[in-house]
Amino acid sequence: MEELVGTGSSMREINNLKTRLSSAFEMKDLGPTKHILGMTISQDRSAGTLNLSQELYIKKVLSRFRVNDAKPRTTPLSPKTSEECDNMALVPYASAVDSLMYVMDCTRPHIAHAMRVISRYMANPGKEHWEAVKWLLRYLRGHPVLHFVLAKSMWLYRVYLEKSSSPKSALLDPNLSCLTLQTTLSSDC
């Protein structure tokens, strides 16, 4: 069994594609995508927003690296002995950085600087680098409900990072957004 997720700006074209695919393959329409690749997806068509959240994935990562009960942090960040090298060999540094990279790529672009710093030490991390990774994990522990919202507005799509559980609040009050990225995606928006 395979799953296929399709997107587009025209429901007519999307339905046409579904018809063509179903004539060539046995398939079942599962409706709008709610969860994919560790992301929860919700859409408000009337507001023109698409909300991406990695709250459940972040909680899973925090649990996996045993920092789900750690003290949360308010910011994303902060030559070895042979003993330190031996201790670091037991630490899942690369795996933690990989998990954090996925979070950054999908819904948390604001942790990119912290990720650049901790990624530099993949080949030979020290204790202070692991502490930085744990700091970032604790930051996510304190902010697991931050959503990435795509809002269609006139000719632009605006990307908001917002703390509210309601995507509309950031659209109504731009001061709530931590990051705003504007780009023209299509002339027929």
URSULWO-V488300 format. One record per residue. N is the residue number from 1. OMEGA is omega as a letter, one per 20 degrees, with the letter a starting at -180 (NA if undefined). Layout:
BEGIN
n:N omega:OMEGA
n:N omega:OMEGA
END
This chain:
BEGIN
n:1 omega:r
n:2 omega:r
n:3 omega:r
n:4 omega:r
n:5 omega:r
n:6 omega:r
n:7 omega:r
n:8 omega:a
n:9 omega:a
n:10 omega:r
n:11 omega:r
n:12 omega:r
n:13 omega:r
n:14 omega:r
n:15 omega:r
n:16 omega:r
n:17 omega:r
n:18 omega:r
n:19 omega:r
n:20 omega:r
n:21 omega:a
n:22 omega:r
n:23 omega:a
n:24 omega:a
n:25 omega:r
n:26 omega:a
n:27 omega:r
n:28 omega:r
n:29 omega:a
n:30 omega:r
n:31 omega:a
n:32 omega:r
n:33 omega:r
n:34 omega:a
n:35 omega:r
n:36 omega:r
n:37 omega:r
n:38 omega:r
n:39 omega:r
n:40 omega:a
n:41 omega:r
n:42 omega:a
n:43 omega:r
n:44 omega:a
n:45 omega:a
n:46 omega:r
n:47 omega:a
n:48 omega:a
n:49 omega:r
n:50 omega:a
n:51 omega:r
n:52 omega:r
n:53 omega:r
n:54 omega:a
n:55 omega:a
n:56 omega:r
n:57 omega:a
n:58 omega:r
n:59 omega:r
n:60 omega:r
n:61 omega:r
n:62 omega:r
n:63 omega:a
n:64 omega:a
n:65 omega:r
n:66 omega:r
n:67 omega:a
n:68 omega:r
n:69 omega:a
n:70 omega:r
n:71 omega:r
n:72 omega:r
n:73 omega:a
n:74 omega:a
n:75 omega:a
n:76 omega:a
n:77 omega:r
n:78 omega:NA
n:79 omega:a
n:80 omega:r
n:81 omega:r
n:82 omega:r
n:83 omega:r
n:84 omega:r
n:85 omega:r
n:86 omega:r
n:87 omega:a
n:88 omega:r
n:89 omega:a
n:90 omega:a
n:91 omega:a
n:92 omega:a
n:93 omega:a
n:94 omega:r
n:95 omega:r
n:96 omega:r
n:97 omega:r
n:98 omega:r
n:99 omega:r
n:100 omega:r
n:101 omega:r
n:102 omega:r
n:103 omega:a
n:104 omega:a
n:105 omega:a
n:106 omega:a
n:107 omega:a
n:108 omega:a
n:109 omega:a
n:110 omega:r
n:111 omega:a
n:112 omega:a
n:113 omega:r
n:114 omega:r
n:115 omega:r
n:116 omega:a
n:117 omega:a
n:118 omega:r
n:119 omega:a
n:120 omega:a
n:121 omega:a
n:122 omega:a
n:123 omega:a
n:124 omega:a
n:125 omega:r
n:126 omega:a
n:127 omega:a
n:128 omega:r
n:129 omega:r
n:130 omega:r
n:131 omega:r
n:132 omega:r
n:133 omega:r
n:134 omega:r
n:135 omega:a
n:136 omega:r
n:137 omega:r
n:138 omega:r
n:139 omega:r
n:140 omega:r
n:141 omega:r
n:142 omega:a
n:143 omega:a
n:144 omega:a
n:145 omega:r
n:146 omega:a
n:147 omega:r
n:148 omega:a
n:149 omega:r
n:150 omega:a
n:151 omega:r
n:152 omega:a
n:153 omega:a
n:154 omega:a
n:155 omega:a
n:156 omega:r
n:157 omega:r
n:158 omega:r
n:159 omega:a
n:160 omega:r
n:161 omega:a
n:162 omega:a
n:163 omega:a
n:164 omega:r
n:165 omega:r
n:166 omega:r
n:167 omega:a
n:168 omega:a
n:169 omega:r
n:170 omega:r
n:171 omega:a
n:172 omega:a
n:173 omega:a
n:174 omega:r
n:175 omega:r
n:176 omega:a
n:177 omega:r
n:178 omega:a
n:179 omega:r
n:180 omega:r
n:181 omega:r
n:182 omega:r
n:183 omega:r
n:184 omega:a
n:185 omega:a
n:186 omega:r
n:187 omega:a
n:188 omega:r
n:189 omega:NA
END
